[in-house]
Amino acid sequence: MDQNIKNRLVGIIVIFALAVIFLPMILDGSGVRKDKLEVVIPPQPLVSANPEFESKIIELNAEVDDLPELEPRFVDENSSKNKIERVDTAKVDSKTEPQVKKIKAKADVAAKVKEGGDSWVLQVGSFTDRDKALVQRDKIRKSNIAAVFIEQFKIDNKSSFRVRLGPFINRDQTKVAQNKIKAKHNIDGIIMKYER
């Protein structure tokens, strides 16, 4: 073997031995300093109670309690214009007491029975004149978008007739009906939860 080749082989073996010894020391990461990130969250600020706001909230709650309750009622051509039956519980005599108890029991059962989620309606008009509400209802019925009905509400002893479409099982269906009414009749309807 030539001397030159021997020197090259010895050189390669020495370099390889040095690489095996020193390379793990360099690449083990012992010389790298790891930075730690600290997140400092400040304490919650102390906010003193403002009695002015609390009195305003109490005042607003009292105003809401004083609002009159709405009395919904379905209306059709055969119903009388202003006939709404109400039972004043303060003026109940012994003859009407069983009827009042039945009405209250039915109302309690109806309140407990509501299952299946919310339903939605699209209100397309509100009129104080019953005939105008009927005209609006008939006009919208011809388009066959959805069921159209009129509900009568009494607010401060004044009747109001609301023309509504539905009820729909979800808000998306109500939105589709709203878009169709807007396209066909140029009426901006209001989507509402149906409380029945």
C-alpha positions as CSV (number, residue, x, y, z in Angstrom):
1,M,0.0,0.0,0.0
2,D,1.2,3.4,-0.8
3,Q,2.3,5.8,2.0
4,N,0.0,8.5,0.7
5,I,-3.1,6.2,1.0
6,K,-2.1,5.1,4.5
7,N,-1.9,8.8,5.6
8,R,-5.3,9.5,4.1
9,L,-6.9,6.5,5.9
10,V,-5.4,7.4,9.2
11,G,-6.6,11.0,8.8
12,I,-10.2,9.8,8.0
13,I,-10.2,7.5,11.0
14,V,-9.0,10.4,13.3
15,I,-11.6,12.8,12.0
16,F,-14.3,10.2,12.3
17,A,-13.2,9.4,15.9
18,L,-13.2,13.1,16.8
19,A,-16.7,13.5,15.2
20,V,-18.0,10.6,17.3
21,I,-16.5,12.1,20.5
22,F,-17.2,15.8,20.1
23,L,-20.4,16.0,17.9
24,P,-22.8,14.7,20.7
25,M,-21.4,17.3,23.1
26,I,-22.1,20.1,20.6
27,L,-25.6,18.9,19.5
28,D,-27.1,17.9,22.9
29,G,-28.3,21.4,23.5
30,S,-26.6,21.8,26.9
31,G,-25.1,25.1,25.8
32,V,-28.4,26.6,24.6
33,R,-30.2,28.8,27.1
34,K,-34.0,28.4,27.1
35,D,-36.0,31.6,27.7
36,K,-39.1,31.3,29.8
37,L,-42.1,33.4,29.0
38,E,-43.9,34.8,32.0
39,V,-47.4,36.1,31.7
40,V,-48.4,38.6,34.3
41,I,-52.2,39.0,34.8
42,P,-53.1,42.1,36.7
43,P,-55.6,41.8,39.6
44,Q,-59.2,42.5,38.9
45,P,-59.9,46.2,39.3
46,L,-62.0,47.3,42.3
47,V,-65.2,48.9,41.2
48,S,-67.3,50.6,43.7
49,A,-71.1,50.2,43.5
50,N,-72.9,53.2,42.1
51,P,-76.2,53.7,43.9
52,E,-77.5,55.9,41.1
53,F,-77.4,53.0,38.7
54,E,-79.0,50.6,41.1
55,S,-81.9,53.0,41.7
56,K,-82.3,53.4,37.9
57,I,-82.5,49.7,37.5
58,I,-85.2,49.4,40.2
59,E,-87.1,52.2,38.6
60,L,-87.0,50.5,35.2
61,N,-88.2,47.2,36.6
62,A,-91.1,49.0,38.3
63,E,-92.1,50.5,34.9
64,V,-92.0,47.1,33.2
65,D,-94.2,45.6,35.9
66,D,-96.8,48.4,35.3
67,L,-97.1,47.6,31.5
68,P,-100.5,46.1,30.5
69,E,-100.6,42.5,29.5
70,L,-101.5,41.6,25.9
71,E,-104.6,39.4,25.3
72,P,-104.2,37.5,22.1
73,R,-107.2,36.2,20.3
74,F,-107.8,34.7,16.8
75,V,-110.1,36.6,14.6
76,D,-112.1,35.5,11.5
77,E,-115.1,36.9,9.5
78,N,-117.7,35.3,11.8
79,S,-116.4,36.6,15.1
80,S,-117.9,39.7,16.6
81,K,-115.8,42.9,16.3
82,N,-115.0,43.6,19.9
83,K,-116.1,40.5,21.8
84,I,-113.4,39.4,24.2
85,E,-114.3,37.3,27.1
86,R,-112.5,38.0,30.3
87,V,-113.3,36.8,33.8
88,D,-112.6,39.2,36.6
89,T,-111.6,37.0,39.4
90,A,-112.4,39.7,42.0
91,K,-116.1,39.5,41.0
92,V,-116.6,35.8,41.0
93,D,-119.7,34.4,42.6
94,S,-120.5,30.9,43.7
95,K,-122.1,30.0,40.3
96,T,-119.2,31.0,38.2
97,E,-116.4,29.8,40.5
98,P,-116.2,26.2,39.1
99,Q,-115.9,27.7,35.5
100,V,-113.1,30.0,36.7
101,K,-111.3,27.1,38.3
102,K,-111.6,25.1,35.0
103,I,-110.2,28.0,33.0
104,K,-107.3,28.5,35.4
105,A,-106.6,24.7,35.3
106,K,-106.5,24.7,31.5
107,A,-104.2,27.7,31.5
108,D,-101.8,25.9,34.0
109,V,-101.8,22.7,31.9
110,A,-101.2,24.7,28.7
111,A,-98.2,26.5,30.3
112,K,-96.7,23.2,31.5
113,V,-97.4,21.2,28.3
114,K,-95.4,23.4,25.9
115,E,-92.8,21.0,24.4
116,G,-90.9,20.8,21.2
117,G,-89.2,24.1,21.2
118,D,-90.0,27.5,20.0
119,S,-92.2,28.4,17.0
120,W,-92.0,31.6,15.0
121,V,-94.4,33.9,13.2
122,L,-94.0,36.6,10.6
123,Q,-96.0,39.7,11.4
124,V,-96.9,41.6,8.3
125,G,-99.3,44.2,9.6
126,S,-101.0,45.6,12.7
127,F,-104.3,47.5,12.3
128,T,-106.8,49.2,14.6
129,D,-109.4,48.6,11.9
130,R,-110.5,45.0,11.6
131,D,-111.6,45.3,8.0
132,K,-108.2,46.6,6.9
133,A,-106.6,43.6,8.6
134,L,-109.0,41.2,6.8
135,V,-108.1,42.8,3.4
136,Q,-104.4,42.5,4.2
137,R,-104.9,38.8,5.2
138,D,-106.8,38.0,2.0
139,K,-104.2,39.7,-0.2
140,I,-101.4,37.7,1.3
141,R,-103.4,34.4,1.3
142,K,-103.6,34.6,-2.5
143,S,-99.8,34.3,-2.7
144,N,-99.8,30.9,-1.0
145,I,-96.6,31.5,1.0
146,A,-97.8,30.2,4.3
147,A,-100.8,30.1,6.6
148,V,-102.1,33.6,7.3
149,F,-104.1,34.5,10.4
150,I,-105.2,37.5,12.4
151,E,-104.8,37.8,16.1
152,Q,-106.7,40.4,18.2
153,F,-104.9,42.1,21.1
154,K,-106.3,44.5,23.6
155,I,-104.0,47.2,24.8
156,D,-105.4,49.9,27.2
157,N,-109.0,48.8,26.2
158,K,-108.2,49.4,22.5
159,S,-108.3,46.5,20.0
160,S,-105.4,45.9,17.6
161,F,-105.5,43.3,14.8
162,R,-102.2,41.8,13.8
163,V,-101.8,39.9,10.5
164,R,-99.3,37.1,10.9
165,L,-97.9,34.2,8.8
166,G,-97.0,30.8,10.3
167,P,-96.3,29.4,12.8
168,F,-93.0,28.1,11.6
169,I,-90.9,25.5,13.4
170,N,-87.6,27.4,13.0
171,R,-86.3,30.9,12.3
172,D,-84.9,30.0,8.9
173,Q,-88.3,29.1,7.5
174,T,-89.6,32.4,8.8
175,K,-86.8,34.2,7.1
176,V,-87.6,32.5,3.8
177,A,-91.3,33.6,4.1
178,Q,-90.1,37.1,5.0
179,N,-88.0,37.3,1.8
180,K,-91.0,36.0,-0.4
181,I,-93.4,38.6,1.2
182,K,-90.8,41.3,0.5
183,A,-90.4,40.2,-3.1
184,K,-94.1,39.7,-3.9
185,H,-95.8,42.4,-1.8
186,N,-93.0,44.8,-0.8
187,I,-93.9,44.3,2.9
188,D,-91.2,44.3,5.5
189,G,-92.4,41.7,8.0
190,I,-91.2,41.3,11.6
191,I,-90.0,37.9,12.8
192,M,-91.3,37.1,16.3
193,K,-91.4,34.2,18.7
194,Y,-94.9,32.7,18.7
195,E,-96.2,32.6,22.3
196,R,-99.3,30.4,22.2
